[in-house]
Amino acid sequence: MKEENLSYFSVPIRRPCDDFRPQFTIKTLDMRRSKYGYLLLALLVITGLAGTITSTSITSKERKLVANYLRDTKNNLLRSTTGLSKSQLNFKPTRDKYSIRECIYHAVVSEKKLWDLMQCTLDQPANPEKRLETRWTDEQLLEAADNCTREEFELKKNSFKTVEEALESFKITRAEHFKYMKGTTEDLRNHVAQTSHGWLDCYQLCLLISSYSKHYFQQIEEIKAAPNFPSR
């Protein structure tokens, strides 16, 4: 006899102390469980917690990974640009290379552009089927500064008046992005965007933001290591 058929039989469940408690049949217990289940679901909906039963938000491990990466790449970029003179900021190892000033501007602009793309993608309906077309793993994107060609976002003329203004903008936006990624419950994995690197989900876009910061930090360190880099 199948287990589910038992709910249709009124079979008393008795124990030594049954004489001192109400009698319940299996069918009655099933009805009570169903009733309490509906009550629990209603409570979860009212309190806004229903989505946590089958949460589609990123895992705690993923959250920690991206938060640490956002923090570390921010600190590296700020540390590498502290105390530089005007001549050091404007120095170019060769004519076709960026200056440190330009690296800073590109780092700030790329962060804003990629974040805007992520937010725009989250505003659209989820498209999890596109995850099958993603060519990059999270681990590969963490090293994207080393193994992929970056999209060079166009700098508008006079995007920033000074390096200090650009760095202040970077600190403010990175703090906002860090806070968002530490607490968001949005479905980042099932919202997928088309980029110059192919299809990436929104969590991966945030990893890419940090990879761009890492890339420009590495460029700045290379410029500072040039033999003819100004001493002051």
C-alpha positions as CSV (number, residue, x, y, z in Angstrom):
1,M,0.0,0.0,0.0
2,K,1.4,3.4,-1.0
3,E,2.2,5.8,1.8
4,E,0.0,8.6,0.3
5,N,-3.1,6.4,0.5
6,L,-2.9,6.3,4.3
7,S,-4.3,9.8,4.4
8,Y,-7.7,8.4,3.3
9,F,-8.1,6.0,6.2
10,S,-9.2,7.0,9.6
11,V,-6.7,5.0,11.6
12,P,-6.3,6.2,15.2
13,I,-2.8,6.8,16.4
14,R,-2.7,5.7,20.1
15,R,-0.1,5.9,22.7
16,P,-0.2,5.0,26.4
17,C,-1.3,8.5,27.4
18,D,-4.0,8.7,24.6
19,D,-6.8,8.7,27.2
20,F,-5.6,12.1,28.4
21,R,-5.4,13.8,25.0
22,P,-7.7,14.4,22.0
23,Q,-7.8,11.7,19.4
24,F,-6.4,12.5,15.9
25,T,-6.5,10.4,12.8
26,I,-3.8,10.5,10.1
27,K,-6.3,12.3,7.9
28,T,-6.9,14.9,10.5
29,L,-3.2,15.4,11.1
30,D,-2.7,15.9,7.3
31,M,-5.5,18.5,7.3
32,R,-3.9,20.3,10.2
33,R,-0.5,20.3,8.5
34,S,-2.0,21.7,5.3
35,K,-3.8,24.4,7.3
36,Y,-0.7,25.4,9.2
37,G,1.3,25.3,5.9
38,Y,-1.1,27.8,4.3
39,L,-0.9,30.0,7.4
40,L,2.9,29.9,7.3
41,L,3.0,30.8,3.6
42,A,0.6,33.7,4.2
43,L,2.8,34.9,7.1
44,L,5.9,34.8,4.9
45,V,4.2,36.7,2.1
46,I,3.0,39.4,4.5
47,T,6.4,39.8,6.0
48,G,8.2,39.8,2.6
49,L,10.1,36.6,3.4
50,A,8.4,34.2,1.0
51,G,11.2,34.6,-1.6
52,T,13.7,33.2,0.8
53,I,12.2,29.7,0.6
54,T,13.7,29.3,-2.9
55,S,16.1,32.3,-2.9
56,T,17.7,33.2,-6.2
57,S,20.1,35.7,-4.6
58,I,23.9,35.1,-4.7
59,T,25.4,32.8,-2.1
60,S,27.3,34.0,0.9
61,K,30.5,32.7,-0.7
62,E,29.9,34.6,-3.9
63,R,29.0,37.7,-1.9
64,K,32.2,37.5,0.1
65,L,34.3,37.0,-3.0
66,V,33.0,40.0,-4.9
67,A,33.1,42.2,-1.8
68,N,36.7,41.4,-1.1
69,Y,37.6,41.9,-4.7
70,L,35.9,45.3,-4.8
71,R,37.6,46.4,-1.6
72,D,41.1,45.2,-2.6
73,T,41.2,46.6,-6.1
74,K,39.9,50.0,-4.7
75,N,42.6,50.1,-2.1
76,N,45.3,49.2,-4.6
77,L,44.3,51.9,-7.1
78,L,44.1,54.6,-4.4
79,R,47.4,53.6,-2.8
80,S,49.2,53.6,-6.2
81,T,48.0,57.1,-7.0
82,T,48.7,58.8,-3.7
83,G,51.1,61.7,-3.5
84,L,52.0,61.9,-7.2
85,S,53.1,65.2,-8.7
86,K,51.6,66.8,-11.8
87,S,54.6,65.7,-13.9
88,Q,54.3,62.1,-12.6
89,L,50.6,62.1,-13.4
90,N,51.1,63.3,-16.9
91,F,54.1,61.2,-17.8
92,K,53.9,58.7,-20.6
93,P,56.5,56.0,-21.1
94,T,55.8,56.2,-24.9
95,R,53.5,58.3,-27.0
96,D,51.0,55.5,-27.5
97,K,50.7,54.7,-23.8
98,Y,48.3,56.2,-21.2
99,S,49.5,58.5,-18.6
100,I,48.6,57.8,-14.9
101,R,46.1,60.6,-15.1
102,E,44.4,58.9,-18.1
103,C,44.5,55.5,-16.3
104,I,42.6,57.0,-13.4
105,Y,40.0,58.6,-15.6
106,H,39.5,55.4,-17.6
107,A,39.2,53.3,-14.3
108,V,36.4,55.7,-13.0
109,V,34.5,55.8,-16.3
110,S,34.6,52.1,-16.9
111,E,33.2,51.4,-13.5
112,K,30.3,53.7,-14.1
113,K,29.6,52.4,-17.6
114,L,29.7,48.7,-16.5
115,W,27.6,49.4,-13.4
116,D,25.0,51.3,-15.5
117,L,24.8,48.2,-17.8
118,M,24.3,46.0,-14.8
119,Q,21.5,48.1,-13.4
120,C,19.9,48.4,-16.9
121,T,20.0,44.6,-17.3
122,L,18.4,44.1,-13.8
123,D,15.5,46.3,-14.9
124,Q,14.7,43.9,-17.7
125,P,13.0,40.5,-17.3
126,A,15.3,37.7,-16.3
127,N,16.8,35.8,-19.2
128,P,18.4,32.7,-17.6
129,E,18.6,30.9,-21.0
130,K,21.4,33.2,-22.0
131,R,23.6,31.8,-19.2
132,L,24.2,28.8,-21.5
133,E,26.0,31.2,-23.9
134,T,28.4,32.6,-21.2
135,R,32.0,31.7,-22.1
136,W,33.6,33.0,-18.9
137,T,33.8,31.4,-15.5
138,D,34.0,33.6,-12.4
139,E,37.6,32.5,-11.9
140,Q,38.5,33.6,-15.4
141,L,36.9,37.0,-14.9
142,L,38.9,37.5,-11.8
143,E,42.0,37.3,-14.0
144,A,40.4,39.3,-16.8
145,A,42.9,42.1,-16.3
146,D,45.6,39.7,-17.5
147,N,43.9,37.6,-20.2
148,C,41.4,39.6,-22.1
149,T,41.1,42.8,-24.2
150,R,39.4,45.5,-22.3
151,E,36.7,47.7,-23.8
152,E,38.0,51.2,-23.8
153,F,35.1,53.4,-22.8
154,E,35.2,56.8,-24.4
155,L,36.2,59.7,-22.2
156,K,34.0,62.7,-22.6
157,K,36.0,65.9,-22.9
158,N,36.5,67.4,-19.5
159,S,35.0,64.4,-17.8
160,F,36.8,65.5,-14.6
161,K,38.5,68.8,-13.9
162,T,41.2,67.3,-11.7
163,V,42.6,63.9,-10.7
164,E,41.4,64.6,-7.2
165,E,37.9,65.0,-8.4
166,A,38.1,61.7,-10.3
167,L,39.4,59.8,-7.4
168,E,36.8,61.2,-5.1
169,S,34.1,60.1,-7.5
170,F,35.7,56.7,-7.6
171,K,35.7,56.4,-3.8
172,I,32.1,57.4,-3.5
173,T,30.8,55.1,-6.3
174,R,32.9,52.1,-5.2
175,A,31.6,52.5,-1.6
176,E,28.0,52.4,-3.0
177,H,28.8,49.4,-5.1
178,F,30.4,47.6,-2.2
179,K,27.4,48.2,0.0
180,Y,25.0,47.0,-2.7
181,M,26.8,43.8,-3.3
182,K,27.1,43.1,0.5
183,G,23.3,43.3,0.9
184,T,21.5,42.8,-2.4
185,T,19.0,39.9,-2.8
186,E,18.3,40.6,-6.5
187,D,18.6,37.7,-9.0
188,L,22.0,38.7,-10.4
189,R,22.7,35.3,-11.9
190,N,19.6,35.1,-14.1
191,H,19.9,38.6,-15.6
192,V,22.4,38.3,-18.4
193,A,23.9,41.1,-20.5
194,Q,25.6,41.3,-23.9
195,T,29.1,42.8,-23.5
196,S,32.2,43.0,-25.6
197,H,33.3,39.9,-23.7
198,G,30.1,38.0,-24.7
199,W,27.2,37.2,-22.4
200,L,27.8,37.8,-18.7
201,D,25.4,37.6,-15.8
202,C,25.1,40.6,-13.5
203,Y,27.3,39.1,-10.8
204,Q,30.0,38.5,-13.4
205,L,29.6,42.2,-14.5
206,C,30.6,43.2,-11.0
207,L,33.6,40.9,-11.1
208,L,34.5,42.5,-14.4
209,I,34.3,46.0,-12.8
210,S,37.0,45.0,-10.3
211,S,39.1,43.4,-13.0
212,Y,39.1,46.7,-14.9
213,S,40.3,48.5,-11.8
214,K,43.0,45.8,-11.4
215,H,44.1,46.4,-15.0
216,Y,44.5,50.1,-14.6
217,F,46.3,49.7,-11.3
218,Q,48.8,47.4,-13.1
219,Q,49.2,49.9,-15.8
220,I,50.0,52.6,-13.3
221,E,52.5,50.5,-11.6
222,E,54.2,49.8,-14.9
223,I,54.4,53.5,-15.7
224,K,55.9,54.2,-12.3
225,A,58.5,51.5,-12.9
226,A,59.6,53.1,-16.2
227,P,63.4,54.1,-16.2
228,N,62.6,57.7,-17.1
229,F,59.6,58.1,-14.7
230,P,60.0,61.6,-13.0
231,S,61.4,61.5,-9.5
232,R,59.0,64.3,-8.6
